[in-house]
């Protein structure tokens, strides 16, 4: 699907579901990573993440478009267009748009592997488990103020 096809699809959904024409631009933005799409407040354009179409299909894309059109139409009408606003939640239910998009399969794979770094105090041997590495020259044991040393670094599913 190209940008021109996306534009036509957004215009069609806007007319059929909302009964209001979409008068701005809808494009695929390859730089989007953590979101399915976004509505730009200043230009009123909508950007869509193409990976959602490729990996999750057309129905997911339509859900994302409906969601972004909810932001679009509410903002132009001067109503509450943010996720926390009541107007937004009501319009989502009315149009059948999802509040959040599904997670991409490639993102799920990356988040399942967790890194754990194990440190221990050189004086009292108290163990410390951390998700991130710490600077052992800056931090000391909370119990005895002894020096910390890195013992192990492991990856857990």
N, CA, C and O of each residue as an XYZ file, in Angstrom:
628
protein
N       0.842     -1.186      0.000
C       0.000      0.000      0.000
C       0.884      1.245      0.000
O       1.852      1.336      0.754
N       0.542      2.175     -0.836
C       1.281      3.433     -0.951
C       0.558      4.537     -0.183
O      -0.556      4.338      0.301
N       1.201      5.706     -0.074
C       0.617      6.845      0.622
C      -0.702      7.298     -0.005
O      -1.623      7.698      0.706
N      -0.792      7.238     -1.327
C      -2.022      7.664     -2.007
C      -3.191      6.737     -1.657
O      -4.320      7.193     -1.480
N      -2.909      5.421     -1.559
C      -3.944      4.458     -1.171
C      -4.351      4.671      0.284
O      -5.527      4.564      0.629
N      -3.373      4.972      1.130
C      -3.661      5.258      2.536
C      -4.551      6.491      2.642
O      -5.513      6.497      3.410
N      -4.240      7.524      1.885
C      -5.029      8.758      1.884
C      -6.488      8.458      1.536
O      -7.400      8.943      2.206
N      -6.707      7.665      0.498
C      -8.067      7.313      0.077
C      -8.792      6.505      1.152
O      -9.979      6.716      1.404
N      -8.063      5.573      1.786
C      -8.656      4.749      2.839
C      -9.070      5.606      4.038
O     -10.156      5.421      4.587
N      -8.210      6.538      4.444
C      -8.520      7.422      5.571
C      -9.733      8.292      5.234
O     -10.619      8.466      6.071
N      -9.779      8.836      4.025
C     -10.922      9.652      3.608
C     -12.213      8.837      3.609
O     -13.263      9.321      4.030
N     -12.121      7.600      3.135
C     -13.289      6.714      3.095
C     -13.790      6.393      4.508
O     -14.990      6.478      4.771
N     -12.891      6.031      5.405
C     -13.268      5.706      6.786
C     -13.850      6.936      7.475
O     -14.829      6.830      8.214
N     -13.256      8.090      7.238
C     -13.748      9.326      7.848
C     -15.187      9.614      7.412
O     -16.025      9.973      8.239
N     -15.473      9.460      6.124
C     -16.819      9.712      5.612
C     -17.829      8.676      6.098
O     -18.937      9.030      6.500
N     -17.449      7.394      6.063
C     -18.380      6.326      6.421
C     -18.633      6.228      7.919
O     -19.780      6.085      8.343
N     -17.580      6.302      8.723
C     -17.710      6.083     10.165
C     -18.085      7.366     10.911
O     -18.936      7.346     11.800
N     -17.444      8.483     10.545
C     -17.650      9.732     11.279
C     -18.654     10.664     10.598
O     -19.228     11.538     11.248
N     -18.864     10.480      9.298
C     -19.771     11.345      8.558
C     -19.210     12.733      8.305
O     -19.951     13.653      7.960
N     -17.901     12.885      8.476
C     -17.218     14.173      8.283
C     -16.026     13.918      7.368
O     -15.318     12.930      7.560
N     -15.782     14.771      6.385
C     -14.643     14.533      5.479
C     -13.294     14.813      6.157
O     -13.174     15.670      7.032
N     -12.298     14.059      5.716
C     -10.916     14.259      6.157
C     -10.242     15.140      5.120
O     -10.094     14.729      3.969
N      -9.827     16.353      5.505
C      -9.324     17.335      4.545
C      -7.812     17.538      4.591
O      -7.294     18.457      3.957
N      -7.110     16.707      5.321
C      -5.667     16.880      5.452
C      -4.941     15.675      4.868
O      -5.522     14.912      4.097
N      -3.674     15.504      5.232
C      -2.836     14.484      4.612
C      -2.615     13.302      5.558
O      -2.395     13.490      6.754
N      -2.673     12.101      5.019
C      -2.347     10.876      5.752
C      -1.191     10.196      5.038
O      -1.262      9.948      3.834
N      -0.125      9.893      5.774
C       1.067      9.276      5.174
C       1.617      8.187      6.080
O       1.310      8.139      7.271
N       2.431      7.314      5.503
C       3.191      6.342      6.281
C       4.473      7.014      6.739
O       5.158      7.667      5.951
N       4.796      6.851      8.021
C       6.037      7.405      8.557
C       6.926      6.242      8.999
O       6.622      5.591      9.999
N       8.017      5.964      8.278
C       8.878      4.830      8.637
C       9.669      5.036      9.934
O      10.251      4.085     10.456
N       9.696      6.260     10.456
C      10.442      6.518     11.690
C       9.664      6.160     12.953
O      10.251      6.083     14.032
N       8.359      5.940     12.840
C       7.562      5.563     14.013
C       7.979      4.176     14.472
O       8.096      3.258     13.661
N       8.203      4.024     15.763
C       8.659      2.739     16.300
C       7.715      2.157     17.330
O       7.345      0.985     17.248
N       7.324      2.968     18.300
C       6.575      2.443     19.445
C       5.083      2.726     19.382
O       4.379      2.486     20.364
N       4.583      3.221     18.275
C       3.177      3.560     18.163
C       2.652      3.191     16.786
O       3.408      3.127     15.816
N       1.353      2.951     16.711
C       0.741      2.597     15.441
C       0.528      3.786     14.529
O       0.543      3.657     13.305
N       0.327      4.951     15.140
C       0.107      6.154     14.361
C       0.102      7.367     15.263
O       0.149      7.245     16.487
N       0.043      8.545     14.652
C      -0.055      9.761     15.446
C      -0.758     10.855     14.658
O      -0.665     10.948     13.434
N      -1.468     11.680     15.426
C      -2.155     12.836     14.872
C      -1.335     14.064     15.227
O      -1.020     14.285     16.396
N      -0.986     14.863     14.227
C      -0.158     16.052     14.453
C      -1.065     17.270     14.658
O      -1.842     17.628     13.773
N      -0.961     17.897     15.824
C      -1.852     18.990     16.202
C      -1.712     20.219     15.319
O      -2.712     20.851     14.979
N      -0.495     20.565     14.946
C      -0.275     21.810     14.190
C      -0.702     21.690     12.734
O      -1.358     22.589     12.207
N      -0.343     20.599     12.080
C      -0.643     20.452     10.655
C      -1.951     19.693     10.411
O      -2.477     19.713      9.298
N      -2.483     19.019     11.448
C      -3.695     18.188     11.372
C      -3.508     16.958     10.484
O      -4.488     16.328     10.087
N      -2.273     16.616     10.173
C      -1.992     15.424      9.378
C      -1.954     14.195     10.281
O      -1.804     14.301     11.498
N      -2.093     13.041      9.664
C      -2.025     11.771     10.386
C      -0.877     10.962      9.800
O      -0.746     10.836      8.583
N      -0.039     10.411     10.693
C       1.066      9.547     10.276
C       0.796      8.143     10.801
O       0.361      7.971     11.940
N       1.054      7.152      9.975
C       0.783      5.755     10.311
C       2.068      4.943     10.200
O       2.881      5.170      9.304
N       2.244      3.992     11.122
C       3.376      3.077     11.102
C       3.041      1.916     10.162
O       2.123      1.143     10.436
N       3.771      1.791      9.069
C       3.493      0.779      8.042
C       3.731     -0.647      8.545
O       3.159     -1.596      8.008
N       4.564     -0.802      9.564
C       4.857     -2.137     10.096
C       3.597     -2.824     10.613
O       3.486     -4.049     10.564
N       2.643     -2.026     11.112
C       1.396     -2.611     11.624
C       0.584     -3.243     10.498
O      -0.039     -4.286     10.695
N       0.586     -2.626      9.334
C      -0.099     -3.211      8.177
C       0.610     -4.487      7.737
O      -0.038     -5.496      7.461
N       1.926     -4.446      7.671
C       2.708     -5.583      7.189
C       2.649     -6.775      8.137
O       2.556     -7.917      7.687
N       2.702     -6.524      9.441
C       2.802     -7.616     10.405
C       1.463     -8.043     11.012
O       1.292     -9.211     11.361
N       0.512     -7.110     11.141
C      -0.755     -7.451     11.797
C      -1.969     -7.360     10.879
O      -3.055     -7.791     11.268
N      -1.823     -6.816      9.681
C      -2.893     -6.854      8.697
C      -3.735     -5.595      8.588
O      -3.553     -4.618      9.314
N      -4.663     -5.667      7.646
C      -5.500     -4.518      7.285
C      -6.460     -4.116      8.407
O      -6.692     -2.925      8.617
N      -7.026     -5.099      9.137
C      -7.978     -4.779     10.216
C      -7.305     -3.946     11.311
O      -7.905     -3.008     11.836
N      -6.084     -4.283     11.649
C      -5.344     -3.510     12.653
C      -5.094     -2.095     12.148
O      -5.199     -1.134     12.911
N      -4.762     -1.963     10.863
C      -4.547     -0.653     10.255
C      -5.822      0.187     10.323
O      -5.763      1.373     10.648
N      -6.959     -0.408     10.025
C      -8.236      0.312     10.078
C      -8.528      0.776     11.499
O      -9.027      1.884     11.696
N      -8.225     -0.057     12.491
C      -8.406      0.333     13.897
C      -7.541      1.524     14.264
O      -7.993      2.431     14.963
N      -6.298      1.528     13.797
C      -5.375      2.639     14.067
C      -5.878      3.912     13.394
O      -5.826      4.990     13.988
N      -6.361      3.796     12.171
C      -6.882      4.968     11.450
C      -8.093      5.548     12.182
O      -8.197      6.764     12.342
N      -9.011      4.678     12.627
C     -10.179      5.154     13.383
C      -9.743      5.894     14.642
O     -10.288      6.946     14.974
N      -8.758      5.335     15.339
C      -8.251      5.952     16.565
C      -7.706      7.352     16.283
O      -8.030      8.310     16.986
N      -6.880      7.456     15.254
C      -6.284      8.757     14.921
C      -7.337      9.744     14.414
O      -7.226     10.946     14.656
N      -8.348      9.245     13.717
C      -9.433     10.122     13.265
C     -10.258     10.641     14.448
O     -10.805     11.742     14.384
N     -10.350      9.863     15.514
C     -11.018     10.346     16.730
C     -10.268     11.563     17.274
O     -10.882     12.573     17.617
N      -8.927     11.462     17.351
C      -8.114     12.621     17.775
C      -8.373     13.805     16.845
O      -8.605     14.925     17.300
N      -8.332     13.547     15.545
C      -8.470     14.567     14.505
C      -9.797     15.322     14.610
O      -9.815     16.549     14.708
N     -10.893     14.586     14.588
C     -12.209     15.234     14.568
C     -12.513     15.959     15.875
O     -13.079     17.052     15.859
N     -12.144     15.363     17.000
C     -12.394     16.022     18.287
C     -11.564     17.299     18.421
O     -12.050     18.306     18.935
N     -10.321     17.259     17.962
C      -9.462     18.440     18.045
C     -10.017     19.583     17.194
O     -10.041     20.734     17.631
N     -10.457     19.264     15.996
C     -11.003     20.295     15.110
C     -12.334     20.857     15.626
O     -12.673     22.006     15.344
N     -13.090     20.044     16.384
C     -14.354     20.504     16.957
C     -14.150     21.261     18.267
O     -15.093     21.847     18.798
N     -12.928     21.253     18.790
C     -12.637     21.954     20.042
C     -13.033     21.156     21.275
O     -13.205     21.731     22.349
N     -13.179     19.858     21.142
C     -13.548     18.987     22.264
C     -12.299     18.288     22.798
O     -11.200     18.454     22.268
N     -12.493     17.504     23.856
C     -11.377     16.781     24.468
C     -10.869     15.675     23.568
O     -11.567     14.684     23.354
N      -9.672     15.822     23.038
C      -9.109     14.883     22.056
C      -8.015     14.000     22.643
O      -7.485     13.135     21.944
N      -7.665     14.200     23.914
C      -6.583     13.407     24.502
C      -7.120     12.088     25.061
O      -8.320     11.954     25.300
N      -6.235     11.123     25.267
C      -6.632      9.785     25.723
C      -7.422      9.826     27.018
O      -8.309      8.996     27.214
N      -7.134     10.751     27.896
C      -7.787     10.801     29.201
C      -9.155     11.488     29.168
O      -9.911     11.389     30.134
N      -9.482     12.180     28.082
C     -10.718     12.962     28.007
C     -11.938     12.074     27.772
O     -11.876     11.074     27.057
N     -13.049     12.471     28.395
C     -14.293     11.714     28.292
C     -14.820     11.707     26.850
O     -15.274     10.674     26.358
N     -14.757     12.864     26.179
C     -15.218     12.946     24.788
C     -14.498     11.921     23.911
O     -15.109     11.281     23.054
N     -13.214     11.779     24.136
C     -12.402     10.853     23.348
C     -12.828      9.414     23.603
O     -12.999      8.642     22.659
N     -13.000      9.049     24.859
C     -13.386      7.679     25.208
C     -14.766      7.333     24.650
O     -14.992      6.219     24.177
N     -15.684      8.295     24.710
C     -17.037      8.069     24.188
C     -16.997      7.860     22.672
O     -17.648      6.952     22.156
N     -16.242      8.691     21.961
C     -16.156      8.563     20.502
C     -15.469      7.259     20.093
O     -15.841      6.657     19.085
N     -14.475      6.817     20.861
C     -13.821      5.531     20.573
C     -14.849      4.402     20.624
O     -14.893      3.556     19.731
N     -15.674      4.392     21.674
C     -16.683      3.341     21.807
C     -17.699      3.413     20.682
O     -18.086      2.391     20.117
N     -18.127      4.622     20.360
C     -19.150      4.825     19.320
C     -18.673      4.339     17.955
O     -19.452      3.767     17.193
N     -17.406      4.564     17.646
C     -16.859      4.202     16.328
C     -16.230      2.810     16.301
O     -15.903      2.302     15.229
N     -16.060      2.193     17.459
C     -15.433      0.876     17.513
C     -13.931      0.915     17.328
O     -13.325     -0.070     16.905
N     -13.328      2.050     17.645
C     -11.872      2.198     17.516
C     -11.182      1.688     18.780
O     -11.713      1.872     19.875
N     -10.024      1.057     18.662
C      -9.304      0.591     19.851
C      -8.652      1.757     20.595
O      -8.229      2.734     19.978
N      -8.574      1.648     21.921
C      -7.917      2.697     22.706
C      -6.403      2.638     22.500
O      -5.740      3.672     22.420
N      -5.869      1.435     22.415
C      -4.439      1.227     22.166
C      -4.299      0.174     21.071
O      -5.151     -0.705     20.937
N      -3.227      0.263     20.291
C      -3.008     -0.740     19.250
C      -2.267     -1.940     19.848
O      -1.627     -1.835     20.894
N      -2.368     -3.073     19.164
C      -1.673     -4.276     19.609
C      -0.165     -4.097     19.456
O       0.311     -3.268     18.680
N       0.560     -4.892     20.211
C       2.017     -4.827     20.143
C       2.521     -5.604     18.930
O       1.980     -6.654     18.582
N       3.541     -5.084     18.305
C       4.137     -5.777     17.164
C       4.830     -7.056     17.635
O       5.420     -7.066     18.715
N       4.773     -8.133     16.849
C       5.435     -9.384     17.240
C       6.939     -9.226     17.460
O       7.497     -9.859     18.357
N       7.603     -8.393     16.658
C       9.060     -8.210     16.804
C       9.403     -7.521     18.117
O      10.475     -7.765     18.670
N       8.523     -6.667     18.632
C       8.759     -5.977     19.904
C       8.588     -6.942     21.060
O       9.328     -6.870     22.041
N       7.618     -7.850     20.960
C       7.390     -8.838     22.011
C       8.633     -9.703     22.214
O       9.001    -10.009     23.348
N       9.280    -10.098     21.110
C      10.478    -10.932     21.199
C      11.590    -10.215     21.954
O      12.266    -10.823     22.783
N      11.786     -8.936     21.676
C      12.865     -8.181     22.298
C      12.651     -8.012     23.793
O      13.617     -8.014     24.556
N      11.405     -7.866     24.225
C      11.125     -7.563     25.629
C      11.099     -8.786     26.529
O      11.064     -8.635     27.750
N      11.114     -9.987     25.975
C      11.042    -11.174     26.815
C      12.387    -11.516     27.445
O      12.419    -12.172     28.486
N      13.479    -11.098     26.856
C      14.798    -11.379     27.389
C      15.209    -10.230     28.314
O      15.303     -9.077     27.893
N      15.456    -10.577     29.600
C      15.824     -9.556     30.579
C      17.248     -9.792     31.066
O      17.680    -10.928     31.261
N      17.952     -8.704     31.254
C      19.325     -8.771     31.723
C      19.336     -8.519     33.231
O      18.685     -7.591     33.712
N      20.074     -9.342     33.973
C      20.223     -9.156     35.417
C      21.705     -9.133     35.744
O      22.455    -10.035     35.372
N      22.111     -8.085     36.447
C      23.507     -7.942     36.853
C      23.584     -8.158     38.362
O      22.828     -7.552     39.120
N      24.489     -9.014     38.788
C      24.632     -9.340     40.200
C      25.903     -8.717     40.758
O      26.987     -8.886     40.199
N      25.758     -7.992     41.871
C      26.883     -7.379     42.578
C      26.899     -7.928     43.988
O      25.881     -8.415     44.478
N      28.069     -7.853     44.659
C      28.117     -8.215     46.073
C      29.091     -7.297     46.797
O      30.046     -6.787     46.211
N      28.831     -7.102     48.060
C      29.682     -6.263     48.904
C      30.946     -7.048     49.255
O      30.882     -8.240     49.556
N      32.083     -6.374     49.213
C      33.347     -7.056     49.524
C      33.539     -7.263     51.023
O      34.331     -8.112     51.433
N      32.809     -6.481     51.861
C      32.925     -6.637     53.316
C      31.954     -7.660     53.878
O      32.367     -8.627     54.517
N      30.641     -7.447     53.639
C      29.616     -8.292     54.266
C      28.990     -9.317     53.313
O      28.110    -10.075     53.722
N      29.426     -9.349     52.062
C      28.943    -10.288     51.045
C      27.443    -10.197     50.753
O      26.849    -11.172     50.292
N      26.829     -9.057     51.010
C      25.413     -8.855     50.708
C      25.229     -8.770     49.192
O      25.884     -7.961     48.534
N      24.323     -9.617     48.622
C      24.132     -9.588     47.158
C      23.169     -8.470     46.733
O      22.246     -8.118     47.468
N      23.401     -7.924     45.542
C      22.540     -6.903     44.935
C      22.225     -7.323     43.507
O      23.135     -7.538     42.706
N      20.942     -7.440     43.188
C      20.519     -7.730     41.820
C      20.025     -6.431     41.201
O      19.236     -5.707     41.808
N      20.491     -6.140     39.994
C      20.095     -4.910     39.309
C      19.751     -5.211     37.854
O      20.313     -6.128     37.256
N      18.822     -4.433     37.284
C      18.478     -4.563     35.872
C      19.496     -3.830     35.010
O      19.715     -4.192     33.854
N      20.113     -2.805     35.570
C      21.120     -2.026     34.847
C      22.448     -2.081     35.586
O      22.503     -2.321     36.792
N      23.514     -1.851     34.831
C      24.826     -1.800     35.458
C      24.943     -0.533     36.297
O      24.355      0.498     35.970
N      25.704     -0.623     37.372
C      25.952      0.561     38.198
C      27.449      0.846     38.233
O      28.272     -0.038     37.994
N      27.780      2.088     38.535
C      29.177      2.509     38.642
C      29.671      2.135     40.037
O      29.307      2.779     41.021
N      30.505      1.089     40.124
C      30.948      0.590     41.433
C      31.894      1.553     42.144
O      32.129      1.407     43.344
N      32.436      2.527     41.433
C      33.292      3.517     42.089
C      32.455      4.603     42.775
O      32.962      5.323     43.635
N      31.185      4.724     42.400
C      30.300      5.749     42.986
C      29.416      5.209     44.098
O      29.116      5.922     45.055
N      28.992      3.941     43.978
C      28.026      3.387     44.914
C      28.678      2.379     45.856
O      29.588      1.644     45.473
N      28.188      2.361     47.104
C      28.707      1.451     48.129
C      27.551      0.660     48.714
O      26.391      0.941     48.415
N      27.857     -0.319     49.541
C      26.872     -1.163     50.203
C      26.013     -0.316     51.140
O      26.535      0.516     51.882
N      24.719     -0.524     51.107
C      23.804      0.226     51.967
C      23.830     -0.232     53.411
O      23.355      0.480     54.295
N      24.375     -1.405     53.661
C      24.407     -1.969     55.011
C      25.677     -1.580     55.767
O      25.616     -1.122     56.908
N      26.843     -1.770     55.110
C      28.112     -1.552     55.823
C      29.026     -0.530     55.153
O      30.129     -0.286     55.642
N      28.598      0.068     54.056
C      29.382      1.049     53.291
C      30.623      0.440     52.639
O      31.564      1.156     52.296
N      30.621     -0.888     52.468
C      31.737     -1.566     51.806
C      31.705     -1.369     50.305
O      30.701     -0.921     49.751
N      32.798     -1.701     49.649
C      32.910     -1.545     48.204
C      32.141     -2.664     47.504
O      32.136     -3.806     47.962
N      31.477     -2.318     46.365
C      30.736     -3.303     45.591
C      31.589     -3.820     44.442
O      32.402     -3.093     43.870
N      31.382     -5.111     44.114
C      32.065     -5.665     42.950
C      31.071     -6.490     42.130
O      30.172     -7.136     42.668
N      31.267     -6.444     40.815
C      30.389     -7.167     39.896
C      30.745     -8.648     39.930
O      31.904     -9.034     39.776
N      29.704     -9.476     40.138
C      29.908    -10.914     40.235
C      29.506    -11.614     38.951
O      30.256    -12.435     38.424
N      28.306    -11.287     38.439
C      27.774    -12.014     37.298
C      26.816    -11.146     36.494
O      26.221    -10.205     37.017
N      26.681    -11.475     35.232
C      25.701    -10.830     34.353
C      25.012    -11.921     33.568
O      25.652    -12.653     32.813
N      23.671    -12.033     33.749
C      22.953    -13.119     33.089
C      21.710    -12.585     32.381
O      21.221    -11.494     32.674
N      21.216    -13.392     31.441
C      20.017    -13.064     30.681
C      18.947    -14.086     31.002
O      19.194    -15.291     30.944
N      17.746    -13.605     31.345
C      16.637    -14.460     31.749
C      15.458    -14.214     30.828
O      15.188    -13.070     30.461
N      14.749    -15.269     30.447
C      13.527    -15.107     29.627
C      12.349    -14.737     30.477
O      11.246    -14.562     29.960
